[in-house]
Amino acid sequence: MGIDCMSDAQAATTEHYDTIIVGAGISGIGSAYHLQHQCPDRSFLILEGLESFSGTWLTHKYPGIRSDSDLYTFGYRFKPWTGTPIATAKEILKYIGEVIEENHLGPHIRYQHWINTASWSSEDQLWTIRCERRDTSETVVLTCNFLWMCQGYYRHSEGYTPDWEGMDDFEGEIVHPQTWPEDLDYKGKRVVVIGSGATTATIVPAIAGDCEHVTVVQRSPTYFIPGRNENPLADQLRLLEIDEHWIHEIVRRQVLYFQNEFTRHCEEQPEAAKEELIRGVRQYLPEDYDMDTHFTPKYRPWQQRVAFVPDGDIFKGISEGKAGMVTDEIDRFTPAGILLKSGMELEADIILTATGFNLCVLGDIEFSVDGKPIDFSNTVTYRGMMFTGVPNMVWIFGYFRASWTLRVDLIGDFVCRLLNHMRDKGVRSVVPVLRPEDQDMPRLNWIDPDNFNPNYLLRSMDLLPKRGTSREWQHTQDYWREKDEFPKIDLDDQVFKYG
Ligand SMILES: Cc1cc2nc3c(=O)[nH]c(=O)nc-3n(C[C@H](O)[C@H](O)[C@H](O)COP(=O)(O)OP(=O)(O)OC[C@H]3O[C@@H](n4cnc5c(N)ncnc54)[C@H](O)[C@@H]3O)c2cc1C
């Protein structure tokens, strides 16, 4: 009998864990650390579809790949970061690898296990997970009480490329940075990069010196924060031989303090913030540079993630004539390059589509509860981490305006507290439910587009869970309040229905 025909009773005889963590990226490894330290009596397993750990930092292999937020806050609160604030993928991989090694997490991870389905049985109070082994094509079935979803927010297999007319006619190479061919030869080539987000800001300075020329085509401008890739406070504390754990904590607080100030400034005085951000970029460009066209965004600061640009390197490339900006719309691809709506044609040997991600909801896993498929867009999120009608499951969706990982630590504490509470209460399941006062609450999109509106979210908003009108039913994106709210969540509130 094929494994897919197995009944839940038969599946229950398969390997069982108290908790299964999905994904061995920075979220999954951080969550495992918290589980191991705060719930030491619980068995757990991490299932990862790729061949190794660190997710985003393993998948992305384009030249220059680096973080766009500082590692004092993108790093975990429990492991000091000792390098420069902005780190390369290689450095982040090493950091996550050390966390795995120092905490003996290796034996808890199964790589090449791609999860296809997750089915909850109320009768057995268990999740049954079916995965396909990418190396052997074998089907593996496991069960667990609790599912900790750390699968990120975008599809790792391929990035998002719009469907432009004439793409098949283009005689050069079209490459999405997410699937960068290791042997891509861009030396001496004319390269056009579509899009002007953090990826472009990373790739352009990394390749410009080797290319004949790099042209960035953007539909509309983006905000950047150029600055030196250093933290003088950290350097000074190191000079004083302060313990690295202290330095990590102090610098985190400093970074978070300034980020909070900046976020508030953007909300309260958007025009002033806009002018300051543009001024920051202007200082790297020639005096007569057309800032209005290329570096004056139409949206308010922080409606999209603002990328930090170490040492203003992309702007230096523009100043030196190695790279250029074109702000226009693409009409179509041609055999020689790209025809713009203005009529200008950009000739290229290679076109890089730095056009973003395909958002994926919960790892493209088919979820069901008691045989009924779950459509997450019909659920309401509890604080952006749990979902009405979905028992024993939590999702880590980090912050955009602060480092993603800050939420890994916060949710880690919350889940461990919840699991320990359930053990003490002698219950086996928990599901968030709308209380009587929440029943008539409007169901809104996952994120308010007026507050935060990156294209990959706008494109897929209909797939995401709904949010309500009170903070409990929202992913507020507000680390500064959540850090105080989460530890105080009353686990006996009516929101949590135990079974
Ligand atoms: C180039 C780039 C730079 C970034 N820089 C920053 C930054 O500086 N600061 C910041 O805060 N954020 C940054 N981000 C956002 C970043 O993705 C997150 O901060 C963070 O790395 C996400 O970690 P994660 O573990 O949640 O998800 P991921 O890194 O996406 O890892 C998820 C893992 O889950 C696995 N998985 C998914 N579905 C399944 C399945 N069905 N079965 C088995 N395994 C599965 C994947 O294979 C993957 O390994 C960046 C993103 C990109 C793409």
The ligand as an SDF file (V2000), in Angstrom:
LIG
                    3D

 53 58  0  0  0  0  0  0  0  0999 V2000
   18.9020   38.5730   -0.2770 C   0  0  0  0  0  0  0  0  0  0  0  0
   18.1380   38.7860    0.9720 C   0  0  0  0  0  0  0  0  0  0  0  0
   18.6570   39.5920    1.9860 C   0  0  0  0  0  0  0  0  0  0  0  0
   17.9390   39.7750    3.1550 C   0  0  0  0  0  0  0  0  0  0  0  0
   18.4820   40.5600    4.1370 N   0  0  0  0  0  0  0  0  0  0  0  0
   17.8120   40.7290    5.2790 C   0  0  0  0  0  0  0  0  0  0  0  0
   18.3590   41.5250    6.3350 C   0  0  0  0  0  0  0  0  0  0  0  0
   19.4520   42.0580    6.2220 O   0  0  0  0  0  0  0  0  0  0  0  0
   17.6420   41.6840    7.4540 N   0  0  0  0  0  0  0  0  0  0  0  0
   16.4220   41.1110    7.6130 C   0  0  0  0  0  0  0  0  0  0  0  0
   15.8130   41.2940    8.6630 O   0  0  0  0  0  0  0  0  0  0  0  0
   15.8880   40.3470    6.6470 N   0  0  0  0  0  0  0  0  0  0  0  0
   16.5340   40.1320    5.4920 C   0  0  0  0  0  0  0  0  0  0  0  0
   15.9780   39.3700    4.4980 N   0  0  0  0  0  0  0  0  0  0  0  0
   14.7220   38.6920    4.7270 C   0  0  0  0  0  0  0  0  0  0  0  0
   15.1340   37.2520    5.0840 C   0  0  0  0  0  0  0  0  0  0  0  0
   14.5880   36.3420    4.2070 O   0  0  0  0  0  0  0  0  0  0  0  0
   14.8040   36.9300    6.4820 C   0  0  0  0  0  0  0  0  0  0  0  0
   15.2720   37.8720    7.3270 O   0  0  0  0  0  0  0  0  0  0  0  0
   15.3460   35.5860    6.9840 C   0  0  0  0  0  0  0  0  0  0  0  0
   16.5370   35.1550    6.3990 O   0  0  0  0  0  0  0  0  0  0  0  0
   14.2840   34.6030    6.8050 C   0  0  0  0  0  0  0  0  0  0  0  0
   14.6890   33.4750    7.5130 O   0  0  0  0  0  0  0  0  0  0  0  0
   13.7270   32.2600    7.6630 P   0  0  0  0  0  0  0  0  0  0  0  0
   14.4970   31.2100    8.3440 O   0  0  0  0  0  0  0  0  0  0  0  0
   12.4450   32.6950    8.2950 O   0  0  0  0  0  0  0  0  0  0  0  0
   13.3520   31.8620    6.1650 O   0  0  0  0  0  0  0  0  0  0  0  0
   14.2630   31.3280    4.9890 P   0  0  0  0  0  0  0  0  0  0  0  0
   15.6180   31.8880    5.0550 O   0  0  0  0  0  0  0  0  0  0  0  0
   13.4490   31.5420    3.7680 O   0  0  0  0  0  0  0  0  0  0  0  0
   14.3850   29.7790    5.2950 O   0  0  0  0  0  0  0  0  0  0  0  0
   13.2730   28.9340    5.2570 C   0  0  0  0  0  0  0  0  0  0  0  0
   13.7340   27.5050    5.0710 C   0  0  0  0  0  0  0  0  0  0  0  0
   12.5770   26.6740    5.0760 O   0  0  0  0  0  0  0  0  0  0  0  0
   12.6940   25.7120    4.0600 C   0  0  0  0  0  0  0  0  0  0  0  0
   11.3570   25.3070    3.6120 N   0  0  0  0  0  0  0  0  0  0  0  0
   10.3850   26.1000    3.1020 C   0  0  0  0  0  0  0  0  0  0  0  0
    9.3070   25.3790    2.7860 N   0  0  0  0  0  0  0  0  0  0  0  0
    9.6090   24.0840    3.0910 C   0  0  0  0  0  0  0  0  0  0  0  0
    8.8920   22.8610    2.9580 C   0  0  0  0  0  0  0  0  0  0  0  0
    7.6610   22.8060    2.4600 N   0  0  0  0  0  0  0  0  0  0  0  0
    9.5180   21.7140    3.3510 N   0  0  0  0  0  0  0  0  0  0  0  0
   10.7760   21.7520    3.8630 C   0  0  0  0  0  0  0  0  0  0  0  0
   11.5020   22.8830    4.0040 N   0  0  0  0  0  0  0  0  0  0  0  0
   10.9180   24.0380    3.6120 C   0  0  0  0  0  0  0  0  0  0  0  0
   13.4650   26.4150    2.9510 C   0  0  0  0  0  0  0  0  0  0  0  0
   14.1110   25.4700    2.1380 O   0  0  0  0  0  0  0  0  0  0  0  0
   14.4250   27.2910    3.7480 C   0  0  0  0  0  0  0  0  0  0  0  0
   15.6680   26.6740    3.9590 O   0  0  0  0  0  0  0  0  0  0  0  0
   16.6720   39.1620    3.3210 C   0  0  0  0  0  0  0  0  0  0  0  0
   16.1480   38.3780    2.2880 C   0  0  0  0  0  0  0  0  0  0  0  0
   16.8710   38.1820    1.1390 C   0  0  0  0  0  0  0  0  0  0  0  0
   16.2890   37.3080    0.0760 C   0  0  0  0  0  0  0  0  0  0  0  0
  1  2  1  0
  2  3  1  0
  2 52  2  0
  3  4  2  0
  4  5  1  0
  4 50  1  0
  5  6  2  0
  6  7  1  0
  6 13  1  0
  7  8  2  0
  7  9  1  0
  9 10  1  0
 10 11  2  0
 10 12  1  0
 12 13  2  0
 13 14  1  0
 14 15  1  0
 14 50  1  0
 15 16  1  0
 16 17  1  0
 16 18  1  0
 18 19  1  0
 18 20  1  0
 20 21  1  0
 20 22  1  0
 22 23  1  0
 23 24  1  0
 24 25  2  0
 24 26  1  0
 24 27  1  0
 27 28  1  0
 28 29  2  0
 28 30  1  0
 28 31  1  0
 31 32  1  0
 32 33  1  0
 33 34  1  0
 33 48  1  0
 34 35  1  0
 35 36  1  0
 35 46  1  0
 36 37  1  0
 36 45  1  0
 37 38  2  0
 38 39  1  0
 39 40  1  0
 39 45  2  0
 40 41  1  0
 40 42  2  0
 42 43  1  0
 43 44  2  0
 44 45  1  0
 46 47  1  0
 46 48  1  0
 48 49  1  0
 50 51  2  0
 51 52  1  0
 52 53  1  0
M  END
$$$$
